[in-house]
Amino acid sequence: MKKLVLAIIIAITLAVIIGITAYYSGSGYVVLSFAEYTLETSFIFAAGIAAFSFFIFYYVVRVLSHLFSLPGYMSDRHFFRKSERSKNALIKGLIEMSEGRFEKAEKILIKHADQSDTSLLNYLMAARSAQQLAAYDRRDEYLRLAHESTPSADIAIGLTQAELQLSHRQFEQALATLNHLASVSPKHGYVKKLQARTYQQLEDWEHLSLVLDGVKKLKVMNANEIEKIEIESFIGMLKASIKQVDGDKTEKIWQSLPKNLKCNAELAYLYADYLHSHHKDDEAEVLIRNCMSNGWDDELASLYSDLEITNSKRQLETAETWLHSHARNENLLLVLGKLSIKCEFWGKAKNYLETSIGLQPLAEAYLVLAQLLEEKMELPEEAQKLYRRGLINSVGKDSDNRRQTSQLKSEKIQKPLLKMIQ
């Protein structure tokens, strides 16, 4: 339209120029001769005919050009309509997925997938829909078709497959998929993250520990999440080595722990308990003492009272320093009572144990105090009363929030209580 307006303006301008020239200088004439024919006319008329002929020639060329390009135009128009249908189908399929109508979404996404320029996305979303319908064979078939449609998208397809396998708890298959992706793209952060979670589910703690090194370098998880998984992996490795009675491996695992994890309460308890069971109580005492200086833990304190070290008085003195910040902790007072008995401080032990029971009546505190009264202080009648009270407390107490080690200890306490009452 702009070109047409410009042409009209130019034509009018030329006509005006010619008209003015003819007005002042005469109309002039033009002679055209061809063979035996001669044509003579005015210059103005000849210029008008030339201009008119030019416009006719121009528009004839334009019409012919459009006629010749018509097949290509119709083909492009058909492709555009097909592309629009595919795009609308993808949008509609995603809406159906979002609204939880997975069967309908799957049908819509697949219908135009092979004709769409987004066929990869269609197949991947169809695979997710099939996963929600528990149609795992169709899911795998859509993933295969996605790979055929876009072979270069191996990582995207593989990650989708791994996510769906993990969702279906196919951990071994997911691990195989992720290991392949790791070989293709060793520094892919999300692949490493999924590998870590898969090893965590499989409880393959050694491989999990290795993968976490890559996760740390690539920074694909926050520090707290990494530390939590790292603690779980070391706990798993320590438990496995202790169960296998592989002392060298247990100590090697402990030495490999990062410095910030060596005072983690769960890890420290596992290793200190291992040392205690292997008659390395002096090493266990140092470990627990160092950990307790960084933070309180009832289980570590309880284990500390079970250690048999050379200088039991120093052991008691160390535990008494914890009173400064935990004076009203019933578990600490129980520990101090047990350590006082080791040092043969009967009166001090009795005071600690009675104070512990006054704060929170623990079954173990009843048992230890009853044994002290019966065996060391020769007060059998008072001991019998404590046995009964301890048994009643032990039976009625909800111990769901205690660790497994504490539950085992409670069972050991109940048995002697029953025997002594009888």
C-alpha positions as a Markdown table, in Angstrom:
| # | Residue | x | y | z |
|---|---|---|---|---|
| 1 | Met | 0.0 | 0.0 | 0.0 |
| 2 | Lys | 2.8 | 2.4 | 0.8 |
| 3 | Lys | 4.5 | 1.6 | -2.5 |
| 4 | Leu | 1.3 | 2.3 | -4.4 |
| 5 | Val | 0.9 | 5.7 | -2.7 |
| 6 | Leu | 4.5 | 6.6 | -3.5 |
| 7 | Ala | 4.1 | 5.6 | -7.1 |
| 8 | Ile | 1.0 | 7.8 | -7.4 |
| 9 | Ile | 2.8 | 10.7 | -5.8 |
| 10 | Ile | 5.7 | 10.3 | -8.3 |
| 11 | Ala | 3.3 | 10.1 | -11.2 |
| 12 | Ile | 1.4 | 13.2 | -10.2 |
| 13 | Thr | 4.7 | 15.1 | -9.7 |
| 14 | Leu | 5.9 | 14.1 | -13.2 |
| 15 | Ala | 2.6 | 15.0 | -14.7 |
| 16 | Val | 2.7 | 18.5 | -13.1 |
| 17 | Ile | 6.3 | 19.0 | -14.3 |
| 18 | Ile | 5.4 | 18.0 | -17.8 |
| 19 | Gly | 2.3 | 20.1 | -17.8 |
| 20 | Ile | 4.1 | 23.2 | -16.7 |
| 21 | Thr | 6.8 | 22.6 | -19.2 |
| 22 | Ala | 4.3 | 22.1 | -22.0 |
| 23 | Tyr | 2.4 | 25.2 | -21.0 |
| 24 | Tyr | 5.4 | 27.5 | -21.3 |
| 25 | Ser | 7.3 | 25.8 | -24.1 |
| 26 | Gly | 4.6 | 24.2 | -26.2 |
| 27 | Ser | 3.3 | 20.6 | -26.3 |
| 28 | Gly | 6.2 | 19.4 | -28.5 |
| 29 | Tyr | 5.9 | 16.3 | -30.7 |
| 30 | Val | 7.3 | 12.8 | -30.9 |
| 31 | Val | 7.9 | 10.8 | -34.1 |
| 32 | Leu | 8.1 | 7.0 | -34.1 |
| 33 | Ser | 9.2 | 5.2 | -37.2 |
| 34 | Phe | 9.1 | 1.4 | -37.8 |
| 35 | Ala | 9.5 | -0.1 | -41.2 |
| 36 | Glu | 7.0 | 1.7 | -43.5 |
| 37 | Tyr | 5.0 | 3.0 | -40.7 |
| 38 | Thr | 5.5 | 6.4 | -39.0 |
| 39 | Leu | 3.6 | 7.7 | -35.9 |
| 40 | Glu | 3.7 | 11.3 | -35.0 |
| 41 | Thr | 2.1 | 12.6 | -31.8 |
| 42 | Ser | 2.5 | 15.3 | -29.1 |
| 43 | Phe | 5.1 | 14.8 | -26.4 |
| 44 | Ile | 2.5 | 15.0 | -23.6 |
| 45 | Phe | 0.3 | 12.3 | -25.1 |
| 46 | Ala | 3.4 | 10.0 | -25.7 |
| 47 | Ala | 4.5 | 10.5 | -22.1 |
| 48 | Gly | 1.0 | 9.7 | -20.8 |
| 49 | Ile | 0.9 | 6.5 | -22.9 |
| 50 | Ala | 4.4 | 5.5 | -21.7 |
| 51 | Ala | 3.4 | 6.0 | -18.0 |
| 52 | Phe | 0.1 | 4.2 | -18.5 |
| 53 | Ser | 1.9 | 1.3 | -20.2 |
| 54 | Phe | 4.4 | 1.1 | -17.3 |
| 55 | Phe | 1.7 | 0.7 | -14.8 |
| 56 | Ile | -0.1 | -1.9 | -16.8 |
| 57 | Phe | 3.1 | -3.9 | -17.3 |
| 58 | Tyr | 3.9 | -3.6 | -13.5 |
| 59 | Tyr | 0.6 | -5.0 | -12.4 |
| 60 | Val | 0.6 | -7.7 | -15.0 |
| 61 | Val | 4.0 | -8.8 | -13.6 |
| 62 | Arg | 2.6 | -8.7 | -10.1 |
| 63 | Val | -0.4 | -10.9 | -10.9 |
| 64 | Leu | 1.7 | -13.4 | -12.7 |
| 65 | Ser | 4.1 | -13.5 | -9.8 |
| 66 | His | 1.2 | -14.3 | -7.4 |
| 67 | Leu | -0.1 | -17.0 | -9.7 |
| 68 | Phe | 3.2 | -18.7 | -9.9 |
| 69 | Ser | 3.7 | -18.6 | -6.1 |
| 70 | Leu | 0.2 | -19.8 | -5.3 |
| 71 | Pro | 1.1 | -23.5 | -4.8 |
| 72 | Gly | 3.9 | -22.6 | -2.3 |
| 73 | Tyr | 1.5 | -20.2 | -0.5 |
| 74 | Met | -1.1 | -22.9 | -0.2 |
| 75 | Ser | 1.5 | -25.3 | 1.1 |
| 76 | Asp | 2.7 | -22.8 | 3.7 |
| 77 | Arg | -0.8 | -22.0 | 4.7 |
| 78 | His | -1.5 | -25.7 | 5.2 |
| 79 | Phe | 1.6 | -26.2 | 7.3 |
| 80 | Phe | 0.7 | -23.1 | 9.4 |
| 81 | Arg | -2.8 | -24.5 | 10.1 |
| 82 | Lys | -1.3 | -27.9 | 11.0 |
| 83 | Ser | 1.3 | -26.2 | 13.3 |
| 84 | Glu | -1.5 | -24.2 | 15.0 |
| 85 | Arg | -3.5 | -27.4 | 15.6 |
| 86 | Ser | -0.5 | -29.1 | 17.1 |
| 87 | Lys | 0.3 | -26.1 | 19.3 |
| 88 | Asn | -3.3 | -25.9 | 20.5 |
| 89 | Ala | -3.3 | -29.7 | 21.2 |
| 90 | Leu | -0.2 | -29.3 | 23.3 |
| 91 | Ile | -1.7 | -26.5 | 25.3 |
| 92 | Lys | -4.9 | -28.4 | 25.8 |
| 93 | Gly | -3.1 | -31.5 | 26.8 |
| 94 | Leu | -1.0 | -29.7 | 29.4 |
| 95 | Ile | -4.2 | -28.1 | 30.8 |
| 96 | Glu | -5.8 | -31.6 | 31.0 |
| 97 | Met | -2.7 | -32.9 | 32.8 |
| 98 | Ser | -2.7 | -30.0 | 35.3 |
| 99 | Glu | -6.4 | -30.7 | 36.1 |
| 100 | Gly | -5.7 | -34.4 | 36.7 |
| 101 | Arg | -7.4 | -35.8 | 33.6 |
| 102 | Phe | -4.4 | -37.9 | 32.5 |
| 103 | Glu | -6.2 | -40.3 | 30.2 |
| 104 | Lys | -7.6 | -37.5 | 28.1 |
| 105 | Ala | -4.4 | -35.6 | 28.2 |
| 106 | Glu | -2.5 | -38.6 | 26.9 |
| 107 | Lys | -4.8 | -39.0 | 23.9 |
| 108 | Ile | -4.7 | -35.3 | 23.0 |
| 109 | Leu | -0.9 | -35.2 | 23.3 |
| 110 | Ile | -0.3 | -38.2 | 21.1 |
| 111 | Lys | -2.9 | -37.4 | 18.4 |
| 112 | His | -0.8 | -34.7 | 16.8 |
| 113 | Ala | 2.7 | -35.6 | 18.2 |
| 114 | Asp | 4.1 | -36.9 | 15.0 |
| 115 | Gln | 3.0 | -33.8 | 13.0 |
| 116 | Ser | 4.1 | -31.3 | 15.6 |
| 117 | Asp | 7.3 | -29.3 | 15.7 |
| 118 | Thr | 7.2 | -29.9 | 19.5 |
| 119 | Ser | 6.9 | -33.6 | 19.2 |
| 120 | Leu | 9.6 | -34.1 | 21.9 |
| 121 | Leu | 7.5 | -32.2 | 24.4 |
| 122 | Asn | 4.3 | -34.0 | 23.4 |
| 123 | Tyr | 5.9 | -37.5 | 23.9 |
| 124 | Leu | 7.5 | -36.5 | 27.2 |
| 125 | Met | 4.2 | -35.1 | 28.6 |
| 126 | Ala | 2.4 | -38.2 | 27.3 |
| 127 | Ala | 4.9 | -40.4 | 29.1 |
| 128 | Arg | 4.2 | -38.5 | 32.4 |
| 129 | Ser | 0.4 | -39.0 | 31.8 |
| 130 | Ala | 0.9 | -42.7 | 31.2 |
| 131 | Gln | 3.0 | -42.9 | 34.4 |
| 132 | Gln | 0.1 | -41.4 | 36.4 |
| 133 | Leu | -2.2 | -44.1 | 34.9 |
| 134 | Ala | 0.2 | -46.9 | 35.8 |
| 135 | Ala | 0.6 | -47.7 | 32.1 |
| 136 | Tyr | 4.3 | -48.3 | 32.3 |
| 137 | Asp | 4.6 | -50.0 | 28.9 |
| 138 | Arg | 3.0 | -47.1 | 27.1 |
| 139 | Arg | 5.3 | -44.7 | 29.2 |
| 140 | Asp | 8.4 | -46.5 | 27.9 |
| 141 | Glu | 7.1 | -46.5 | 24.4 |
| 142 | Tyr | 6.5 | -42.7 | 24.4 |
| 143 | Leu | 10.0 | -42.2 | 25.7 |
| 144 | Arg | 11.4 | -44.3 | 22.8 |
| 145 | Leu | 9.4 | -42.3 | 20.3 |
| 146 | Ala | 10.7 | -39.1 | 21.9 |
| 147 | His | 14.2 | -40.3 | 21.4 |
| 148 | Glu | 13.4 | -41.2 | 17.7 |
| 149 | Ser | 11.9 | -37.7 | 17.1 |
| 150 | Thr | 14.8 | -35.8 | 18.7 |
| 151 | Pro | 17.9 | -38.0 | 19.1 |
| 152 | Ser | 20.0 | -35.0 | 20.3 |
| 153 | Ala | 17.8 | -34.6 | 23.4 |
| 154 | Asp | 19.2 | -37.6 | 25.1 |
| 155 | Ile | 19.7 | -35.9 | 28.5 |
| 156 | Ala | 16.2 | -34.4 | 28.6 |
| 157 | Ile | 14.6 | -37.8 | 27.7 |
| 158 | Gly | 16.9 | -39.7 | 30.1 |
| 159 | Leu | 16.1 | -37.4 | 33.0 |
| 160 | Thr | 12.4 | -37.7 | 32.4 |
| 161 | Gln | 12.8 | -41.5 | 32.3 |
| 162 | Ala | 14.8 | -41.5 | 35.5 |
| 163 | Glu | 12.3 | -39.3 | 37.3 |
| 164 | Leu | 9.4 | -41.5 | 36.3 |
| 165 | Gln | 11.3 | -44.7 | 37.3 |
| 166 | Leu | 12.1 | -43.2 | 40.7 |
| 167 | Ser | 8.4 | -42.2 | 41.1 |
| 168 | His | 7.5 | -45.9 | 40.4 |
| 169 | Arg | 10.2 | -47.0 | 42.9 |
| 170 | Gln | 12.2 | -48.7 | 40.1 |
| 171 | Phe | 15.5 | -47.8 | 41.8 |
| 172 | Glu | 17.8 | -50.2 | 40.0 |
| 173 | Gln | 16.4 | -49.1 | 36.6 |
| 174 | Ala | 16.6 | -45.5 | 37.5 |
| 175 | Leu | 20.2 | -45.9 | 38.6 |
| 176 | Ala | 21.1 | -47.6 | 35.3 |
| 177 | Thr | 19.5 | -44.7 | 33.4 |
| 178 | Leu | 21.3 | -42.1 | 35.6 |
| 179 | Asn | 24.7 | -43.8 | 35.3 |
| 180 | His | 24.4 | -43.7 | 31.5 |
| 181 | Leu | 23.5 | -40.0 | 31.7 |
| 182 | Ala | 26.5 | -39.4 | 34.0 |
| 183 | Ser | 28.8 | -41.0 | 31.4 |
| 184 | Val | 27.3 | -38.7 | 28.7 |
| 185 | Ser | 27.4 | -35.6 | 30.8 |
| 186 | Pro | 29.7 | -36.0 | 33.9 |
| 187 | Lys | 29.2 | -32.5 | 35.2 |
| 188 | His | 25.4 | -32.4 | 35.0 |
| 189 | Gly | 24.3 | -31.2 | 38.4 |
| 190 | Tyr | 20.7 | -32.5 | 38.3 |
| 191 | Val | 22.0 | -36.0 | 37.2 |
| 192 | Lys | 24.3 | -36.0 | 40.2 |
| 193 | Lys | 21.4 | -34.9 | 42.5 |
| 194 | Leu | 19.1 | -37.8 | 41.3 |
| 195 | Gln | 22.0 | -40.3 | 41.6 |
| 196 | Ala | 22.5 | -39.3 | 45.2 |
| 197 | Arg | 18.8 | -39.7 | 46.0 |
| 198 | Thr | 18.7 | -43.1 | 44.2 |
| 199 | Tyr | 21.7 | -44.4 | 46.1 |
| 200 | Gln | 20.0 | -43.1 | 49.3 |
| 201 | Gln | 16.9 | -45.1 | 48.5 |
| 202 | Leu | 19.0 | -48.2 | 47.7 |
| 203 | Glu | 21.0 | -47.7 | 51.0 |
| 204 | Asp | 24.2 | -47.9 | 48.9 |
| 205 | Trp | 26.1 | -45.7 | 51.4 |
| 206 | Glu | 29.6 | -46.0 | 49.9 |
| 207 | His | 28.5 | -44.9 | 46.4 |
| 208 | Leu | 26.3 | -42.2 | 47.9 |
| 209 | Ser | 29.3 | -40.8 | 49.7 |
| 210 | Leu | 31.2 | -40.7 | 46.4 |
| 211 | Val | 28.4 | -39.0 | 44.5 |
| 212 | Leu | 28.0 | -36.4 | 47.3 |
| 213 | Asp | 31.5 | -35.1 | 46.5 |
| 214 | Gly | 30.3 | -34.2 | 43.0 |
| 215 | Val | 27.1 | -32.7 | 44.4 |
| 216 | Lys | 29.1 | -30.5 | 46.7 |
| 217 | Lys | 31.4 | -29.3 | 43.8 |
| 218 | Leu | 28.4 | -28.5 | 41.5 |
| 219 | Lys | 26.4 | -26.9 | 44.3 |
| 220 | Val | 23.1 | -28.4 | 43.2 |
| 221 | Met | 21.8 | -28.8 | 46.8 |
| 222 | Asn | 21.9 | -26.4 | 49.8 |
| 223 | Ala | 24.5 | -27.1 | 52.5 |
| 224 | Asn | 21.9 | -28.3 | 55.1 |
| 225 | Glu | 20.4 | -30.9 | 52.7 |
| 226 | Ile | 23.9 | -32.1 | 51.8 |
| 227 | Glu | 24.9 | -32.4 | 55.4 |
| 228 | Lys | 21.8 | -34.3 | 56.3 |
| 229 | Ile | 22.3 | -36.9 | 53.5 |
| 230 | Glu | 26.1 | -37.0 | 54.3 |
| 231 | Ile | 25.3 | -37.9 | 57.9 |
| 232 | Glu | 22.9 | -40.6 | 56.8 |
| 233 | Ser | 25.5 | -42.1 | 54.5 |
| 234 | Phe | 28.2 | -42.2 | 57.2 |
| 235 | Ile | 25.7 | -43.7 | 59.7 |
| 236 | Gly | 24.9 | -46.4 | 57.2 |
| 237 | Met | 28.5 | -47.2 | 56.5 |
| 238 | Leu | 29.4 | -47.3 | 60.2 |
| 239 | Lys | 26.5 | -49.6 | 61.0 |
| 240 | Ala | 27.4 | -51.9 | 58.1 |
| 241 | Ser | 31.0 | -52.1 | 59.1 |
| 242 | Ile | 30.2 | -52.7 | 62.8 |
| 243 | Lys | 27.7 | -55.4 | 61.8 |
| 244 | Gln | 30.4 | -57.1 | 59.6 |
| 245 | Val | 32.8 | -56.9 | 62.6 |
| 246 | Asp | 35.3 | -55.1 | 60.4 |
| 247 | Gly | 37.2 | -53.0 | 62.9 |
| 248 | Asp | 39.7 | -51.6 | 60.4 |
| 249 | Lys | 37.0 | -50.4 | 58.1 |
| 250 | Thr | 35.0 | -48.9 | 60.9 |
| 251 | Glu | 38.0 | -46.9 | 62.1 |
| 252 | Lys | 38.9 | -45.9 | 58.5 |
| 253 | Ile | 35.3 | -44.6 | 57.9 |
| 254 | Trp | 35.5 | -42.6 | 61.2 |
| 255 | Gln | 38.8 | -41.1 | 60.1 |
| 256 | Ser | 37.3 | -40.1 | 56.7 |
| 257 | Leu | 34.6 | -38.1 | 58.4 |
| 258 | Pro | 34.7 | -34.3 | 57.8 |
| 259 | Lys | 35.7 | -32.5 | 61.0 |
| 260 | Asn | 32.3 | -30.8 | 61.4 |
| 261 | Leu | 30.6 | -34.2 | 61.5 |
| 262 | Lys | 32.8 | -35.9 | 64.1 |
| 263 | Cys | 30.8 | -34.3 | 66.9 |
| 264 | Asn | 27.4 | -35.2 | 65.3 |
| 265 | Ala | 25.6 | -36.9 | 68.2 |
| 266 | Glu | 24.4 | -39.9 | 66.2 |
| 267 | Leu | 27.7 | -40.6 | 64.5 |
| 268 | Ala | 29.6 | -40.0 | 67.8 |
| 269 | Tyr | 27.3 | -42.4 | 69.6 |
| 270 | Leu | 27.8 | -45.1 | 67.0 |
| 271 | Tyr | 31.6 | -44.9 | 67.1 |
| 272 | Ala | 31.9 | -44.4 | 70.9 |
| 273 | Asp | 29.6 | -47.4 | 71.4 |
| 274 | Tyr | 31.8 | -49.4 | 69.0 |
| 275 | Leu | 34.9 | -48.4 | 71.0 |
| 276 | His | 33.2 | -49.3 | 74.2 |
| 277 | Ser | 32.2 | -52.8 | 72.9 |
| 278 | His | 35.9 | -53.3 | 71.9 |
| 279 | His | 37.2 | -52.3 | 75.3 |
| 280 | Lys | 38.6 | -49.0 | 74.1 |
| 281 | Asp | 36.8 | -47.0 | 76.8 |
| 282 | Asp | 39.6 | -44.4 | 77.2 |
| 283 | Glu | 39.3 | -43.4 | 73.5 |
| 284 | Ala | 35.5 | -43.4 | 73.8 |
| 285 | Glu | 35.8 | -41.1 | 76.9 |
| 286 | Val | 37.9 | -38.6 | 75.0 |
| 287 | Leu | 35.5 | -38.6 | 72.1 |
| 288 | Ile | 32.4 | -38.2 | 74.2 |
| 289 | Arg | 34.0 | -35.5 | 76.3 |
| 290 | Asn | 35.0 | -33.5 | 73.2 |
| 291 | Cys | 31.5 | -33.8 | 71.7 |
| 292 | Met | 29.7 | -32.9 | 74.9 |
| 293 | Ser | 31.7 | -29.7 | 75.0 |
| 294 | Asn | 30.1 | -28.7 | 71.7 |
| 295 | Gly | 26.5 | -29.7 | 72.6 |
| 296 | Trp | 24.4 | -31.8 | 75.0 |
| 297 | Asp | 23.1 | -35.2 | 74.1 |
| 298 | Asp | 21.3 | -37.6 | 76.5 |
| 299 | Glu | 22.4 | -40.8 | 74.8 |
| 300 | Leu | 26.1 | -39.8 | 74.7 |
| 301 | Ala | 25.9 | -38.9 | 78.4 |
| 302 | Ser | 24.3 | -42.2 | 79.2 |
| 303 | Leu | 27.0 | -44.1 | 77.3 |
| 304 | Tyr | 29.6 | -42.0 | 79.1 |
| 305 | Ser | 28.5 | -43.4 | 82.5 |
| 306 | Asp | 28.9 | -47.0 | 81.1 |
| 307 | Leu | 32.6 | -46.5 | 80.3 |
| 308 | Glu | 35.2 | -48.2 | 82.4 |
| 309 | Ile | 38.2 | -46.0 | 82.4 |
| 310 | Thr | 41.3 | -46.0 | 84.6 |
| 311 | Asn | 40.5 | -42.8 | 86.5 |
| 312 | Ser | 36.8 | -42.9 | 87.4 |
| 313 | Lys | 37.1 | -39.9 | 89.7 |
| 314 | Arg | 38.2 | -37.8 | 86.8 |
| 315 | Gln | 35.3 | -39.2 | 84.8 |
| 316 | Leu | 32.9 | -38.0 | 87.6 |
| 317 | Glu | 34.5 | -34.6 | 87.8 |
| 318 | Thr | 34.2 | -34.2 | 84.0 |
| 319 | Ala | 30.4 | -35.1 | 84.2 |
| 320 | Glu | 29.9 | -32.7 | 87.1 |
| 321 | Thr | 31.1 | -29.8 | 84.9 |
| 322 | Trp | 28.1 | -30.4 | 82.7 |
| 323 | Leu | 25.9 | -29.3 | 85.7 |
| 324 | His | 26.7 | -25.7 | 85.0 |
| 325 | Ser | 24.4 | -25.6 | 81.9 |
| 326 | His | 22.2 | -28.7 | 82.6 |
| 327 | Ala | 21.6 | -28.7 | 86.3 |
| 328 | Arg | 18.0 | -29.8 | 86.0 |
| 329 | Asn | 18.5 | -32.5 | 83.4 |
| 330 | Glu | 17.3 | -35.8 | 84.9 |
| 331 | Asn | 19.5 | -37.9 | 82.5 |
| 332 | Leu | 22.6 | -36.0 | 83.6 |
| 333 | Leu | 21.8 | -36.5 | 87.3 |
| 334 | Leu | 21.3 | -40.3 | 86.6 |
| 335 | Val | 24.7 | -40.4 | 85.0 |
| 336 | Leu | 26.3 | -38.6 | 88.0 |
| 337 | Gly | 24.6 | -41.1 | 90.3 |
| 338 | Lys | 26.0 | -44.0 | 88.4 |
| 339 | Leu | 29.5 | -42.5 | 88.3 |
| 340 | Ser | 29.3 | -41.7 | 92.0 |
| 341 | Ile | 28.6 | -45.4 | 92.7 |
| 342 | Lys | 31.7 | -46.3 | 90.6 |
| 343 | Cys | 33.7 | -44.0 | 92.9 |
| 344 | Glu | 32.0 | -45.5 | 96.0 |
| 345 | Phe | 30.4 | -42.2 | 97.0 |
| 346 | Trp | 27.2 | -43.7 | 98.2 |
| 347 | Gly | 25.7 | -40.6 | 99.8 |
| 348 | Lys | 26.4 | -38.4 | 96.7 |
| 349 | Ala | 25.0 | -41.1 | 94.4 |
| 350 | Lys | 21.8 | -41.4 | 96.5 |
| 351 | Asn | 21.3 | -37.6 | 96.3 |
| 352 | Tyr | 21.9 | -37.4 | 92.5 |
| 353 | Leu | 19.5 | -40.3 | 91.9 |
| 354 | Glu | 16.7 | -39.0 | 94.1 |
| 355 | Thr | 17.0 | -35.6 | 92.5 |
| 356 | Ser | 16.8 | -37.2 | 89.0 |
| 357 | Ile | 13.6 | -39.1 | 90.0 |
| 358 | Gly | 12.2 | -35.9 | 91.5 |
| 359 | Leu | 12.6 | -34.2 | 88.1 |
| 360 | Gln | 11.5 | -37.0 | 85.9 |
| 361 | Pro | 10.9 | -40.6 | 87.2 |
| 362 | Leu | 13.1 | -42.7 | 84.9 |
| 363 | Ala | 12.9 | -46.5 | 85.2 |
| 364 | Glu | 16.7 | -46.8 | 85.1 |
| 365 | Ala | 17.1 | -44.3 | 88.0 |
| 366 | Tyr | 14.6 | -46.3 | 90.1 |
| 367 | Leu | 16.6 | -49.5 | 89.4 |
| 368 | Val | 20.1 | -48.0 | 90.1 |
| 369 | Leu | 18.9 | -46.3 | 93.3 |
| 370 | Ala | 17.1 | -49.5 | 94.5 |
| 371 | Gln | 20.3 | -51.6 | 93.8 |
| 372 | Leu | 22.3 | -49.0 | 95.7 |
| 373 | Leu | 20.0 | -49.1 | 98.7 |
| 374 | Glu | 19.9 | -52.9 | 98.7 |
| 375 | Glu | 23.5 | -53.9 | 97.9 |
| 376 | Lys | 25.6 | -51.0 | 99.2 |
| 377 | Met | 23.6 | -49.2 | 101.9 |
| 378 | Glu | 21.7 | -52.4 | 103.2 |
| 379 | Leu | 18.2 | -50.9 | 103.1 |
| 380 | Pro | 16.2 | -53.8 | 101.5 |
| 381 | Glu | 12.7 | -52.5 | 102.4 |
| 382 | Glu | 13.3 | -49.1 | 100.8 |
| 383 | Ala | 14.8 | -50.9 | 97.8 |
| 384 | Gln | 11.7 | -53.1 | 97.4 |
| 385 | Lys | 9.5 | -50.0 | 97.3 |
| 386 | Leu | 11.7 | -48.5 | 94.6 |
| 387 | Tyr | 11.6 | -51.7 | 92.6 |
| 388 | Arg | 7.8 | -51.6 | 92.6 |
| 389 | Arg | 7.6 | -47.9 | 91.7 |
| 390 | Gly | 10.1 | -48.3 | 89.0 |
| 391 | Leu | 8.2 | -51.2 | 87.5 |
| 392 | Ile | 4.9 | -49.3 | 87.5 |
| 393 | Asn | 6.7 | -46.3 | 85.9 |
| 394 | Ser | 8.4 | -48.5 | 83.3 |
| 395 | Val | 5.2 | -50.3 | 82.2 |
| 396 | Gly | 3.1 | -47.1 | 82.0 |
| 397 | Lys | 5.7 | -44.9 | 80.2 |
| 398 | Asp | 5.3 | -44.1 | 76.6 |
| 399 | Ser | 8.8 | -44.6 | 75.0 |
| 400 | Asp | 8.0 | -44.1 | 71.4 |
| 401 | Asn | 10.3 | -41.1 | 71.1 |
| 402 | Arg | 13.4 | -42.9 | 72.5 |
| 403 | Arg | 16.1 | -44.3 | 70.3 |
| 404 | Gln | 16.4 | -48.0 | 69.7 |
| 405 | Thr | 19.3 | -48.2 | 72.0 |
| 406 | Ser | 17.3 | -46.7 | 74.8 |
| 407 | Gln | 14.4 | -49.1 | 74.2 |
| 408 | Leu | 16.7 | -52.1 | 74.5 |
| 409 | Lys | 18.1 | -50.7 | 77.7 |
| 410 | Ser | 14.6 | -50.3 | 79.1 |
| 411 | Glu | 13.9 | -54.0 | 78.3 |
| 412 | Lys | 17.0 | -54.9 | 80.2 |
| 413 | Ile | 15.9 | -52.8 | 83.2 |
| 414 | Gln | 12.4 | -54.3 | 83.4 |
| 415 | Lys | 13.7 | -57.9 | 83.6 |
| 416 | Pro | 15.8 | -57.4 | 86.8 |
| 417 | Leu | 13.0 | -55.3 | 88.3 |
| 418 | Leu | 10.5 | -58.2 | 87.9 |
| 419 | Lys | 13.0 | -60.7 | 89.2 |
| 420 | Met | 13.9 | -58.7 | 92.3 |
| 421 | Ile | 10.2 | -58.0 | 93.2 |
| 422 | Gln | 9.5 | -61.7 | 93.0 |
